[in-house]
Amino acid sequence: MNTQKIAITVPSDLLDIIDKTTVQRSISRSKFISLLLREKLQEERNSHLKNEYDRVFSDNAICEEQLKTAMWLEGAGSKEGQEW
């Protein structure tokens, strides 16, 4: 993994908490902050995807279209199942 050094400014009380946590977990400050950032960015991405999904499927026209398509697909299959 490529890494790049950056400088950030954080309140000293937050840095104390970070340092205590990293000692308890036996990991570096950089590793800990990177893990937290990755986790937070993943949460943000998941939240954005959920919000977009909810926005699209709150549209009644899209919901009706999806239901009609599902009903059509259900009726298009054979009783024996699909041959792949």
PDB file with SEQRES, HELIX, SHEET and CRYST1 records, atoms N, CA, C and O in Angstrom:
SEQRES   1 A   84  MET ASN THR GLN LYS ILE ALA ILE THR VAL PRO SER ASP          
SEQRES   2 A   84  LEU LEU ASP ILE ILE ASP LYS THR THR VAL GLN ARG SER          
SEQRES   3 A   84  ILE SER ARG SER LYS PHE ILE SER LEU LEU LEU ARG GLU          
SEQRES   4 A   84  LYS LEU GLN GLU GLU ARG ASN SER HIS LEU LYS ASN GLU          
SEQRES   5 A   84  TYR ASP ARG VAL PHE SER ASP ASN ALA ILE CYS GLU GLU          
SEQRES   6 A   84  GLN LEU LYS THR ALA MET TRP LEU GLU GLY ALA GLY SER          
SEQRES   7 A   84  LYS GLU GLY GLN GLU TRP                                      
HELIX    1 AA1 SER A   12  ARG A   25  1                                  14    
HELIX    2 AA2 ARG A   29  PHE A   57  1                                  29    
HELIX    3 AA3 ASN A   60  ALA A   76  1                                  17    
CRYST1    1.000    1.000    1.000  90.00  90.00  90.00 P 1           1          
ATOM      1  N   MET A   1       0.843  -1.166   0.000  1.00  0.00           N  
ATOM      2  CA  MET A   1       0.000   0.000   0.000  1.00  0.00           C  
ATOM      3  C   MET A   1       0.895   1.237   0.000  1.00  0.00           C  
ATOM      4  O   MET A   1       1.818   1.349   0.806  1.00  0.00           O  
ATOM      5  N   ASN A   2       0.609   2.155  -0.909  1.00  0.00           N  
ATOM      6  CA  ASN A   2       1.346   3.420  -0.928  1.00  0.00           C  
ATOM      7  C   ASN A   2       0.848   4.303   0.201  1.00  0.00           C  
ATOM      8  O   ASN A   2      -0.344   4.332   0.507  1.00  0.00           O  
ATOM      9  N   THR A   3       1.759   5.009   0.805  1.00  0.00           N  
ATOM     10  CA  THR A   3       1.387   5.921   1.874  1.00  0.00           C  
ATOM     11  C   THR A   3       1.974   7.287   1.581  1.00  0.00           C  
ATOM     12  O   THR A   3       2.929   7.429   0.818  1.00  0.00           O  
ATOM     13  N   GLN A   4       1.383   8.273   2.201  1.00  0.00           N  
ATOM     14  CA  GLN A   4       1.872   9.641   2.065  1.00  0.00           C  
ATOM     15  C   GLN A   4       1.788  10.314   3.416  1.00  0.00           C  
ATOM     16  O   GLN A   4       0.804  10.159   4.139  1.00  0.00           O  
ATOM     17  N   LYS A   5       2.798  11.042   3.745  1.00  0.00           N  
ATOM     18  CA  LYS A   5       2.845  11.723   5.028  1.00  0.00           C  
ATOM     19  C   LYS A   5       2.080  13.044   4.922  1.00  0.00           C  
ATOM     20  O   LYS A   5       2.227  13.783   3.948  1.00  0.00           O  
ATOM     21  N   ILE A   6       1.261  13.328   5.940  1.00  0.00           N  
ATOM     22  CA  ILE A   6       0.534  14.589   6.006  1.00  0.00           C  
ATOM     23  C   ILE A   6       0.688  15.158   7.407  1.00  0.00           C  
ATOM     24  O   ILE A   6       1.089  14.453   8.333  1.00  0.00           O  
ATOM     25  N   ALA A   7       0.371  16.420   7.553  1.00  0.00           N  
ATOM     26  CA  ALA A   7       0.389  17.041   8.877  1.00  0.00           C  
ATOM     27  C   ALA A   7      -1.018  17.523   9.184  1.00  0.00           C  
ATOM     28  O   ALA A   7      -1.646  18.186   8.359  1.00  0.00           O  
ATOM     29  N   ILE A   8      -1.506  17.195  10.355  1.00  0.00           N  
ATOM     30  CA  ILE A   8      -2.817  17.665  10.787  1.00  0.00           C  
ATOM     31  C   ILE A   8      -2.681  18.277  12.174  1.00  0.00           C  
ATOM     32  O   ILE A   8      -1.750  17.976  12.920  1.00  0.00           O  
ATOM     33  N   THR A   9      -3.615  19.128  12.490  1.00  0.00           N  
ATOM     34  CA  THR A   9      -3.648  19.736  13.809  1.00  0.00           C  
ATOM     35  C   THR A   9      -4.888  19.239  14.529  1.00  0.00           C  
ATOM     36  O   THR A   9      -6.001  19.339  14.011  1.00  0.00           O  
ATOM     37  N   VAL A  10      -4.690  18.703  15.723  1.00  0.00           N  
ATOM     38  CA  VAL A  10      -5.815  18.208  16.518  1.00  0.00           C  
ATOM     39  C   VAL A  10      -5.696  18.772  17.928  1.00  0.00           C  
ATOM     40  O   VAL A  10      -4.599  19.090  18.386  1.00  0.00           O  
ATOM     41  N   PRO A  11      -6.824  18.893  18.606  1.00  0.00           N  
ATOM     42  CA  PRO A  11      -6.773  19.360  19.999  1.00  0.00           C  
ATOM     43  C   PRO A  11      -5.962  18.388  20.859  1.00  0.00           C  
ATOM     44  O   PRO A  11      -5.985  17.179  20.633  1.00  0.00           O  
ATOM     45  N   SER A  12      -5.259  18.921  21.829  1.00  0.00           N  
ATOM     46  CA  SER A  12      -4.378  18.095  22.656  1.00  0.00           C  
ATOM     47  C   SER A  12      -5.138  17.028  23.436  1.00  0.00           C  
ATOM     48  O   SER A  12      -4.612  15.935  23.644  1.00  0.00           O  
ATOM     49  N   ASP A  13      -6.366  17.320  23.874  1.00  0.00           N  
ATOM     50  CA  ASP A  13      -7.126  16.305  24.605  1.00  0.00           C  
ATOM     51  C   ASP A  13      -7.474  15.126  23.697  1.00  0.00           C  
ATOM     52  O   ASP A  13      -7.501  13.979  24.145  1.00  0.00           O  
ATOM     53  N   LEU A  14      -7.740  15.408  22.429  1.00  0.00           N  
ATOM     54  CA  LEU A  14      -8.024  14.336  21.480  1.00  0.00           C  
ATOM     55  C   LEU A  14      -6.769  13.509  21.223  1.00  0.00           C  
ATOM     56  O   LEU A  14      -6.834  12.282  21.140  1.00  0.00           O  
ATOM     57  N   LEU A  15      -5.647  14.171  21.100  1.00  0.00           N  
ATOM     58  CA  LEU A  15      -4.394  13.459  20.893  1.00  0.00           C  
ATOM     59  C   LEU A  15      -4.059  12.559  22.084  1.00  0.00           C  
ATOM     60  O   LEU A  15      -3.535  11.460  21.905  1.00  0.00           O  
ATOM     61  N   ASP A  16      -4.360  13.021  23.291  1.00  0.00           N  
ATOM     62  CA  ASP A  16      -4.154  12.181  24.483  1.00  0.00           C  
ATOM     63  C   ASP A  16      -4.982  10.902  24.400  1.00  0.00           C  
ATOM     64  O   ASP A  16      -4.492   9.816  24.709  1.00  0.00           O  
ATOM     65  N   ILE A  17      -6.224  11.037  23.985  1.00  0.00           N  
ATOM     66  CA  ILE A  17      -7.104   9.858  23.854  1.00  0.00           C  
ATOM     67  C   ILE A  17      -6.567   8.924  22.779  1.00  0.00           C  
ATOM     68  O   ILE A  17      -6.533   7.707  22.963  1.00  0.00           O  
ATOM     69  N   ILE A  18      -6.150   9.493  21.664  1.00  0.00           N  
ATOM     70  CA  ILE A  18      -5.596   8.686  20.571  1.00  0.00           C  
ATOM     71  C   ILE A  18      -4.365   7.933  21.056  1.00  0.00           C  
ATOM     72  O   ILE A  18      -4.236   6.733  20.816  1.00  0.00           O  
ATOM     73  N   ASP A  19      -3.475   8.619  21.726  1.00  0.00           N  
ATOM     74  CA  ASP A  19      -2.242   7.983  22.203  1.00  0.00           C  
ATOM     75  C   ASP A  19      -2.515   6.876  23.223  1.00  0.00           C  
ATOM     76  O   ASP A  19      -1.879   5.823  23.177  1.00  0.00           O  
ATOM     77  N   LYS A  20      -3.441   7.104  24.129  1.00  0.00           N  
ATOM     78  CA  LYS A  20      -3.784   6.063  25.107  1.00  0.00           C  
ATOM     79  C   LYS A  20      -4.375   4.847  24.400  1.00  0.00           C  
ATOM     80  O   LYS A  20      -4.057   3.707  24.740  1.00  0.00           O  
ATOM     81  N   THR A  21      -5.228   5.095  23.426  1.00  0.00           N  
ATOM     82  CA  THR A  21      -5.866   3.998  22.692  1.00  0.00           C  
ATOM     83  C   THR A  21      -4.839   3.210  21.886  1.00  0.00           C  
ATOM     84  O   THR A  21      -4.885   1.980  21.849  1.00  0.00           O  
ATOM     85  N   THR A  22      -3.914   3.914  21.242  1.00  0.00           N  
ATOM     86  CA  THR A  22      -2.920   3.206  20.436  1.00  0.00           C  
ATOM     87  C   THR A  22      -1.977   2.369  21.290  1.00  0.00           C  
ATOM     88  O   THR A  22      -1.534   1.301  20.868  1.00  0.00           O  
ATOM     89  N   VAL A  23      -1.674   2.847  22.476  1.00  0.00           N  
ATOM     90  CA  VAL A  23      -0.838   2.054  23.390  1.00  0.00           C  
ATOM     91  C   VAL A  23      -1.592   0.794  23.796  1.00  0.00           C  
ATOM     92  O   VAL A  23      -1.015  -0.294  23.805  1.00  0.00           O  
ATOM     93  N   GLN A  24      -2.877   0.926  24.133  1.00  0.00           N  
ATOM     94  CA  GLN A  24      -3.684  -0.232  24.536  1.00  0.00           C  
ATOM     95  C   GLN A  24      -3.787  -1.254  23.407  1.00  0.00           C  
ATOM     96  O   GLN A  24      -3.769  -2.460  23.654  1.00  0.00           O  
ATOM     97  N   ARG A  25      -3.894  -0.777  22.183  1.00  0.00           N  
ATOM     98  CA  ARG A  25      -4.059  -1.674  21.034  1.00  0.00           C  
ATOM     99  C   ARG A  25      -2.733  -2.091  20.397  1.00  0.00           C  
ATOM    100  O   ARG A  25      -2.708  -2.921  19.488  1.00  0.00           O  
ATOM    101  N   SER A  26      -1.668  -1.529  20.864  1.00  0.00           N  
ATOM    102  CA  SER A  26      -0.330  -1.828  20.324  1.00  0.00           C  
ATOM    103  C   SER A  26      -0.234  -1.557  18.822  1.00  0.00           C  
ATOM    104  O   SER A  26       0.303  -2.363  18.063  1.00  0.00           O  
ATOM    105  N   ILE A  27      -0.761  -0.415  18.415  1.00  0.00           N  
ATOM    106  CA  ILE A  27      -0.631   0.004  17.023  1.00  0.00           C  
ATOM    107  C   ILE A  27      -0.141   1.451  16.992  1.00  0.00           C  
ATOM    108  O   ILE A  27      -0.212   2.171  17.988  1.00  0.00           O  
ATOM    109  N   SER A  28       0.344   1.846  15.852  1.00  0.00           N  
ATOM    110  CA  SER A  28       0.868   3.205  15.731  1.00  0.00           C  
ATOM    111  C   SER A  28      -0.275   4.217  15.637  1.00  0.00           C  
ATOM    112  O   SER A  28      -1.407   3.885  15.283  1.00  0.00           O  
ATOM    113  N   ARG A  29       0.058   5.431  15.960  1.00  0.00           N  
ATOM    114  CA  ARG A  29      -0.904   6.530  15.838  1.00  0.00           C  
ATOM    115  C   ARG A  29      -1.391   6.634  14.383  1.00  0.00           C  
ATOM    116  O   ARG A  29      -2.587   6.786  14.134  1.00  0.00           O  
ATOM    117  N   SER A  30      -0.472   6.551  13.446  1.00  0.00           N  
ATOM    118  CA  SER A  30      -0.832   6.644  12.028  1.00  0.00           C  
ATOM    119  C   SER A  30      -1.795   5.539  11.615  1.00  0.00           C  
ATOM    120  O   SER A  30      -2.784   5.782  10.923  1.00  0.00           O  
ATOM    121  N   LYS A  31      -1.490   4.325  12.049  1.00  0.00           N  
ATOM    122  CA  LYS A  31      -2.357   3.178  11.714  1.00  0.00           C  
ATOM    123  C   LYS A  31      -3.761   3.378  12.292  1.00  0.00           C  
ATOM    124  O   LYS A  31      -4.760   3.142  11.613  1.00  0.00           O  
ATOM    125  N   PHE A  32      -3.821   3.813  13.541  1.00  0.00           N  
ATOM    126  CA  PHE A  32      -5.102   4.023  14.208  1.00  0.00           C  
ATOM    127  C   PHE A  32      -5.933   5.086  13.489  1.00  0.00           C  
ATOM    128  O   PHE A  32      -7.116   4.881  13.215  1.00  0.00           O  
ATOM    129  N   ILE A  33      -5.309   6.213  13.189  1.00  0.00           N  
ATOM    130  CA  ILE A  33      -6.029   7.296  12.514  1.00  0.00           C  
ATOM    131  C   ILE A  33      -6.462   6.855  11.118  1.00  0.00           C  
ATOM    132  O   ILE A  33      -7.567   7.178  10.683  1.00  0.00           O  
ATOM    133  N   SER A  34      -5.605   6.124  10.417  1.00  0.00           N  
ATOM    134  CA  SER A  34      -5.962   5.616   9.089  1.00  0.00           C  
ATOM    135  C   SER A  34      -7.159   4.671   9.155  1.00  0.00           C  
ATOM    136  O   SER A  34      -8.058   4.738   8.317  1.00  0.00           O  
ATOM    137  N   LEU A  35      -7.163   3.787  10.159  1.00  0.00           N  
ATOM    138  CA  LEU A  35      -8.290   2.858  10.322  1.00  0.00           C  
ATOM    139  C   LEU A  35      -9.593   3.607  10.594  1.00  0.00           C  
ATOM    140  O   LEU A  35     -10.639   3.275  10.037  1.00  0.00           O  
ATOM    141  N   LEU A  36      -9.516   4.617  11.455  1.00  0.00           N  
ATOM    142  CA  LEU A  36     -10.710   5.403  11.764  1.00  0.00           C  
ATOM    143  C   LEU A  36     -11.219   6.164  10.545  1.00  0.00           C  
ATOM    144  O   LEU A  36     -12.423   6.223  10.295  1.00  0.00           O  
ATOM    145  N   LEU A  37     -10.300   6.738   9.797  1.00  0.00           N  
ATOM    146  CA  LEU A  37     -10.704   7.467   8.590  1.00  0.00           C  
ATOM    147  C   LEU A  37     -11.341   6.532   7.568  1.00  0.00           C  
ATOM    148  O   LEU A  37     -12.361   6.866   6.964  1.00  0.00           O  
ATOM    149  N   ARG A  38     -10.744   5.370   7.379  1.00  0.00           N  
ATOM    150  CA  ARG A  38     -11.300   4.398   6.424  1.00  0.00           C  
ATOM    151  C   ARG A  38     -12.707   3.966   6.846  1.00  0.00           C  
ATOM    152  O   ARG A  38     -13.614   3.883   6.017  1.00  0.00           O  
ATOM    153  N   GLU A  39     -12.877   3.694   8.136  1.00  0.00           N  
ATOM    154  CA  GLU A  39     -14.176   3.281   8.656  1.00  0.00           C  
ATOM    155  C   GLU A  39     -15.222   4.394   8.455  1.00  0.00           C  
ATOM    156  O   GLU A  39     -16.343   4.127   8.021  1.00  0.00           O  
ATOM    157  N   LYS A  40     -14.849   5.615   8.770  1.00  0.00           N  
ATOM    158  CA  LYS A  40     -15.769   6.742   8.636  1.00  0.00           C  
ATOM    159  C   LYS A  40     -16.140   6.979   7.176  1.00  0.00           C  
ATOM    160  O   LYS A  40     -17.306   7.225   6.866  1.00  0.00           O  
ATOM    161  N   LEU A  41     -15.169   6.909   6.285  1.00  0.00           N  
ATOM    162  CA  LEU A  41     -15.451   7.104   4.865  1.00  0.00           C  
ATOM    163  C   LEU A  41     -16.351   5.999   4.319  1.00  0.00           C  
ATOM    164  O   LEU A  41     -17.211   6.262   3.478  1.00  0.00           O  
ATOM    165  N   GLN A  42     -16.160   4.765   4.788  1.00  0.00           N  
ATOM    166  CA  GLN A  42     -17.028   3.660   4.375  1.00  0.00           C  
ATOM    167  C   GLN A  42     -18.458   3.887   4.871  1.00  0.00           C  
ATOM    168  O   GLN A  42     -19.418   3.640   4.142  1.00  0.00           O  
ATOM    169  N   GLU A  43     -18.595   4.359   6.115  1.00  0.00           N  
ATOM    170  CA  GLU A  43     -19.921   4.673   6.655  1.00  0.00           C  
ATOM    171  C   GLU A  43     -20.595   5.770   5.831  1.00  0.00           C  
ATOM    172  O   GLU A  43     -21.788   5.691   5.541  1.00  0.00           O  
ATOM    173  N   GLU A  44     -19.829   6.786   5.461  1.00  0.00           N  
ATOM    174  CA  GLU A  44     -20.366   7.883   4.642  1.00  0.00           C  
ATOM    175  C   GLU A  44     -20.829   7.357   3.282  1.00  0.00           C  
ATOM    176  O   GLU A  44     -21.893   7.737   2.794  1.00  0.00           O  
ATOM    177  N   ARG A  45     -20.033   6.490   2.679  1.00  0.00           N  
ATOM    178  CA  ARG A  45     -20.386   5.919   1.381  1.00  0.00           C  
ATOM    179  C   ARG A  45     -21.665   5.087   1.497  1.00  0.00           C  
ATOM    180  O   ARG A  45     -22.573   5.205   0.674  1.00  0.00           O  
ATOM    181  N   ASN A  46     -21.720   4.250   2.525  1.00  0.00           N  
ATOM    182  CA  ASN A  46     -22.905   3.415   2.717  1.00  0.00           C  
ATOM    183  C   ASN A  46     -24.144   4.261   2.967  1.00  0.00           C  
ATOM    184  O   ASN A  46     -25.221   3.949   2.457  1.00  0.00           O  
ATOM    185  N   SER A  47     -24.004   5.314   3.736  1.00  0.00           N  
ATOM    186  CA  SER A  47     -25.124   6.211   4.013  1.00  0.00           C  
ATOM    187  C   SER A  47     -25.596   6.894   2.732  1.00  0.00           C  
ATOM    188  O   SER A  47     -26.797   7.022   2.492  1.00  0.00           O  
ATOM    189  N   HIS A  48     -24.643   7.327   1.920  1.00  0.00           N  
ATOM    190  CA  HIS A  48     -24.994   7.979   0.653  1.00  0.00           C  
ATOM    191  C   HIS A  48     -25.739   7.003  -0.264  1.00  0.00           C  
ATOM    192  O   HIS A  48     -26.750   7.361  -0.869  1.00  0.00           O  
ATOM    193  N   LEU A  49     -25.235   5.773  -0.362  1.00  0.00           N  
ATOM    194  CA  LEU A  49     -25.897   4.773  -1.205  1.00  0.00           C  
ATOM    195  C   LEU A  49     -27.307   4.474  -0.711  1.00  0.00           C  
ATOM    196  O   LEU A  49     -28.232   4.359  -1.514  1.00  0.00           O  
ATOM    197  N   LYS A  50     -27.479   4.347   0.598  1.00  0.00           N  
ATOM    198  CA  LYS A  50     -28.799   4.084   1.159  1.00  0.00           C  
ATOM    199  C   LYS A  50     -29.747   5.239   0.882  1.00  0.00           C  
ATOM    200  O   LYS A  50     -30.903   5.027   0.514  1.00  0.00           O  
ATOM    201  N   ASN A  51     -29.262   6.454   1.059  1.00  0.00           N  
ATOM    202  CA  ASN A  51     -30.107   7.631   0.807  1.00  0.00           C  
ATOM    203  C   ASN A  51     -30.528   7.707  -0.652  1.00  0.00           C  
ATOM    204  O   ASN A  51     -31.674   8.039  -0.952  1.00  0.00           O  
ATOM    205  N   GLU A  52     -29.607   7.401  -1.561  1.00  0.00           N  
ATOM    206  CA  GLU A  52     -29.945   7.417  -2.990  1.00  0.00           C  
ATOM    207  C   GLU A  52     -30.945   6.306  -3.326  1.00  0.00           C  
ATOM    208  O   GLU A  52     -31.891   6.523  -4.082  1.00  0.00           O  
ATOM    209  N   TYR A  53     -30.731   5.134  -2.767  1.00  0.00           N  
ATOM    210  CA  TYR A  53     -31.650   4.011  -2.971  1.00  0.00           C  
ATOM    211  C   TYR A  53     -33.049   4.387  -2.461  1.00  0.00           C  
ATOM    212  O   TYR A  53     -34.046   4.174  -3.151  1.00  0.00           O  
ATOM    213  N   ASP A  54     -33.108   4.944  -1.258  1.00  0.00           N  
ATOM    214  CA  ASP A  54     -34.391   5.358  -0.686  1.00  0.00           C  
ATOM    215  C   ASP A  54     -35.060   6.431  -1.536  1.00  0.00           C  
ATOM    216  O   ASP A  54     -36.277   6.413  -1.721  1.00  0.00           O  
ATOM    217  N   ARG A  55     -34.262   7.369  -2.055  1.00  0.00           N  
ATOM    218  CA  ARG A  55     -34.811   8.443  -2.883  1.00  0.00           C  
ATOM    219  C   ARG A  55     -35.426   7.872  -4.162  1.00  0.00           C  
ATOM    220  O   ARG A  55     -36.539   8.240  -4.541  1.00  0.00           O  
ATOM    221  N   VAL A  56     -34.702   6.981  -4.817  1.00  0.00           N  
ATOM    222  CA  VAL A  56     -35.193   6.413  -6.072  1.00  0.00           C  
ATOM    223  C   VAL A  56     -36.455   5.592  -5.833  1.00  0.00           C  
ATOM    224  O   VAL A  56     -37.434   5.724  -6.567  1.00  0.00           O  
ATOM    225  N   PHE A  57     -36.433   4.751  -4.815  1.00  0.00           N  
ATOM    226  CA  PHE A  57     -37.561   3.852  -4.610  1.00  0.00           C  
ATOM    227  C   PHE A  57     -38.697   4.476  -3.811  1.00  0.00           C  
ATOM    228  O   PHE A  57     -39.691   3.809  -3.525  1.00  0.00           O  
ATOM    229  N   SER A  58     -38.557   5.754  -3.447  1.00  0.00           N  
ATOM    230  CA  SER A  58     -39.708   6.452  -2.862  1.00  0.00           C  
ATOM    231  C   SER A  58     -40.597   7.019  -3.958  1.00  0.00           C  
ATOM    232  O   SER A  58     -41.691   7.511  -3.683  1.00  0.00           O  
ATOM    233  N   ASP A  59     -40.127   6.949  -5.200  1.00  0.00           N  
ATOM    234  CA  ASP A  59     -40.901   7.391  -6.361  1.00  0.00           C  
ATOM    235  C   ASP A  59     -41.895   6.282  -6.719  1.00  0.00           C  
ATOM    236  O   ASP A  59     -41.495   5.182  -7.100  1.00  0.00           O  
ATOM    237  N   ASN A  60     -43.178   6.577  -6.595  1.00  0.00           N  
ATOM    238  CA  ASN A  60     -44.214   5.556  -6.825  1.00  0.00           C  
ATOM    239  C   ASN A  60     -44.176   4.990  -8.237  1.00  0.00           C  
ATOM    240  O   ASN A  60     -44.439   3.802  -8.427  1.00  0.00           O  
ATOM    241  N   ALA A  61     -43.855   5.808  -9.229  1.00  0.00           N  
ATOM    242  CA  ALA A  61     -43.800   5.321 -10.607  1.00  0.00           C  
ATOM    243  C   ALA A  61     -42.719   4.247 -10.753  1.00  0.00           C  
ATOM    244  O   ALA A  61     -42.924   3.243 -11.434  1.00  0.00           O  
ATOM    245  N   ILE A  62     -41.574   4.465 -10.113  1.00  0.00           N  
ATOM    246  CA  ILE A  62     -40.491   3.475 -10.185  1.00  0.00           C  
ATOM    247  C   ILE A  62     -40.896   2.210  -9.440  1.00  0.00           C  
ATOM    248  O   ILE A  62     -40.628   1.105  -9.913  1.00  0.00           O  
ATOM    249  N   CYS A  63     -41.532   2.352  -8.288  1.00  0.00           N  
ATOM    250  CA  CYS A  63     -41.984   1.181  -7.528  1.00  0.00           C  
ATOM    251  C   CYS A  63     -42.975   0.353  -8.339  1.00  0.00           C  
ATOM    252  O   CYS A  63     -42.888  -0.875  -8.364  1.00  0.00           O  
ATOM    253  N   GLU A  64     -43.911   1.017  -8.998  1.00  0.00           N  
ATOM    254  CA  GLU A  64     -44.901   0.296  -9.821  1.00  0.00           C  
ATOM    255  C   GLU A  64     -44.216  -0.412 -10.984  1.00  0.00           C  
ATOM    256  O   GLU A  64     -44.546  -1.555 -11.301  1.00  0.00           O  
ATOM    257  N   GLU A  65     -43.266   0.264 -11.618  1.00  0.00           N  
ATOM    258  CA  GLU A  65     -42.535  -0.351 -12.729  1.00  0.00           C  
ATOM    259  C   GLU A  65     -41.770  -1.580 -12.256  1.00  0.00           C  
ATOM    260  O   GLU A  65     -41.777  -2.608 -12.932  1.00  0.00           O  
ATOM    261  N   GLN A  66     -41.109  -1.488 -11.103  1.00  0.00           N  
ATOM    262  CA  GLN A  66     -40.361  -2.615 -10.560  1.00  0.00           C  
ATOM    263  C   GLN A  66     -41.287  -3.783 -10.229  1.00  0.00           C  
ATOM    264  O   GLN A  66     -40.944  -4.939 -10.478  1.00  0.00           O  
ATOM    265  N   LEU A  67     -42.458  -3.484  -9.669  1.00  0.00           N  
ATOM    266  CA  LEU A  67     -43.424  -4.529  -9.340  1.00  0.00           C  
ATOM    267  C   LEU A  67     -43.935  -5.209 -10.600  1.00  0.00           C  
ATOM    268  O   LEU A  67     -44.022  -6.436 -10.646  1.00  0.00           O  
ATOM    269  N   LYS A  68     -44.276  -4.430 -11.626  1.00  0.00           N  
ATOM    270  CA  LYS A  68     -44.753  -5.005 -12.895  1.00  0.00           C  
ATOM    271  C   LYS A  68     -43.682  -5.889 -13.519  1.00  0.00           C  
ATOM    272  O   LYS A  68     -43.977  -6.974 -14.019  1.00  0.00           O  
ATOM    273  N   THR A  69     -42.442  -5.423 -13.489  1.00  0.00           N  
ATOM    274  CA  THR A  69     -41.351  -6.211 -14.058  1.00  0.00           C  
ATOM    275  C   THR A  69     -41.165  -7.514 -13.284  1.00  0.00           C  
ATOM    276  O   THR A  69     -40.979  -8.571 -13.888  1.00  0.00           O  
ATOM    277  N   ALA A  70     -41.214  -7.450 -11.971  1.00  0.00           N  
ATOM    278  CA  ALA A  70     -41.064  -8.654 -11.146  1.00  0.00           C  
ATOM    279  C   ALA A  70     -42.201  -9.635 -11.418  1.00  0.00           C  
ATOM    280  O   ALA A  70     -41.976 -10.842 -11.509  1.00  0.00           O  
ATOM    281  N   MET A  71     -43.414  -9.117 -11.546  1.00  0.00           N  
ATOM    282  CA  MET A  71     -44.566  -9.993 -11.818  1.00  0.00           C  
ATOM    283  C   MET A  71     -44.416 -10.639 -13.198  1.00  0.00           C  
ATOM    284  O   MET A  71     -44.715 -11.821 -13.369  1.00  0.00           O  
ATOM    285  N   TRP A  72     -43.953  -9.862 -14.179  1.00  0.00           N  
ATOM    286  CA  TRP A  72     -43.766 -10.401 -15.517  1.00  0.00           C  
ATOM    287  C   TRP A  72     -42.698 -11.485 -15.497  1.00  0.00           C  
ATOM    288  O   TRP A  72     -42.881 -12.551 -16.085  1.00  0.00           O  
ATOM    289  N   LEU A  73     -41.581 -11.218 -14.822  1.00  0.00           N  
ATOM    290  CA  LEU A  73     -40.513 -12.209 -14.752  1.00  0.00           C  
ATOM    291  C   LEU A  73     -40.964 -13.472 -14.034  1.00  0.00           C  
ATOM    292  O   LEU A  73     -40.584 -14.578 -14.419  1.00  0.00           O  
ATOM    293  N   GLU A  74     -41.765 -13.312 -13.002  1.00  0.00           N  
ATOM    294  CA  GLU A  74     -42.278 -14.479 -12.278  1.00  0.00           C  
ATOM    295  C   GLU A  74     -43.134 -15.340 -13.193  1.00  0.00           C  
ATOM    296  O   GLU A  74     -43.055 -16.567 -13.133  1.00  0.00           O  
ATOM    297  N   GLY A  75     -43.952 -14.721 -14.039  1.00  0.00           N  
ATOM    298  CA  GLY A  75     -44.816 -15.462 -14.957  1.00  0.00           C  
ATOM    299  C   GLY A  75     -44.078 -16.009 -16.165  1.00  0.00           C  
ATOM    300  O   GLY A  75     -44.593 -16.900 -16.841  1.00  0.00           O  
ATOM    301  N   ALA A  76     -42.882 -15.502 -16.460  1.00  0.00           N  
ATOM    302  CA  ALA A  76     -42.145 -15.919 -17.653  1.00  0.00           C  
ATOM    303  C   ALA A  76     -41.390 -17.217 -17.445  1.00  0.00           C  
ATOM    304  O   ALA A  76     -41.016 -17.866 -18.422  1.00  0.00           O  
ATOM    305  N   GLY A  77     -41.155 -17.611 -16.223  1.00  0.00           N  
ATOM    306  CA  GLY A  77     -40.357 -18.800 -15.932  1.00  0.00           C  
ATOM    307  C   GLY A  77     -41.151 -20.083 -16.128  1.00  0.00           C  
ATOM    308  O   GLY A  77     -42.376 -20.056 -16.245  1.00  0.00           O  
ATOM    309  N   SER A  78     -40.452 -21.192 -16.163  1.00  0.00           N  
ATOM    310  CA  SER A  78     -41.119 -22.486 -16.264  1.00  0.00           C  
ATOM    311  C   SER A  78     -41.223 -23.094 -14.870  1.00  0.00           C  
ATOM    312  O   SER A  78     -40.515 -22.684 -13.950  1.00  0.00           O  
ATOM    313  N   LYS A  79     -42.096 -24.061 -14.725  1.00  0.00           N  
ATOM    314  CA  LYS A  79     -42.290 -24.726 -13.427  1.00  0.00           C  
ATOM    315  C   LYS A  79     -41.065 -25.549 -13.043  1.00  0.00           C  
ATOM    316  O   LYS A  79     -40.813 -25.775 -11.859  1.00  0.00           O  
ATOM    317  N   GLU A  80     -40.294 -26.003 -14.052  1.00  0.00           N  
ATOM    318  CA  GLU A  80     -39.127 -26.833 -13.772  1.00  0.00           C  
ATOM    319  C   GLU A  80     -37.925 -26.020 -13.356  1.00  0.00           C  
ATOM    320  O   GLU A  80     -36.965 -26.588 -12.833  1.00  0.00           O  
ATOM    321  N   GLY A  81     -37.933 -24.754 -13.557  1.00  0.00           N  
ATOM    322  CA  GLY A  81     -36.759 -23.927 -13.241  1.00  0.00           C  
ATOM    323  C   GLY A  81     -36.001 -23.570 -14.508  1.00  0.00           C  
ATOM    324  O   GLY A  81     -36.376 -23.969 -15.610  1.00  0.00           O  
ATOM    325  N   GLN A  82     -34.962 -22.836 -14.336  1.00  0.00           N  
ATOM    326  CA  GLN A  82     -34.153 -22.386 -15.482  1.00  0.00           C  
ATOM    327  C   GLN A  82     -33.069 -23.394 -15.805  1.00  0.00           C  
ATOM    328  O   GLN A  82     -32.489 -24.013 -14.913  1.00  0.00           O  
ATOM    329  N   GLU A  83     -32.803 -23.549 -17.087  1.00  0.00           N  
ATOM    330  CA  GLU A  83     -31.646 -24.331 -17.537  1.00  0.00           C  
ATOM    331  C   GLU A  83     -30.552 -23.337 -17.833  1.00  0.00           C  
ATOM    332  O   GLU A  83     -30.754 -22.391 -18.594  1.00  0.00           O  
ATOM    333  N   TRP A  84     -29.407 -23.541 -17.244  1.00  0.00           N  
ATOM    334  CA  TRP A  84     -28.292 -22.609 -17.462  1.00  0.00           C  
ATOM    335  C   TRP A  84     -27.356 -23.278 -18.386  1.00  0.00           C  
ATOM    336  O   TRP A  84     -26.323 -22.708 -18.738  1.00  0.00           O  
TER     337      TRP A  84                                                      
END                                                                             
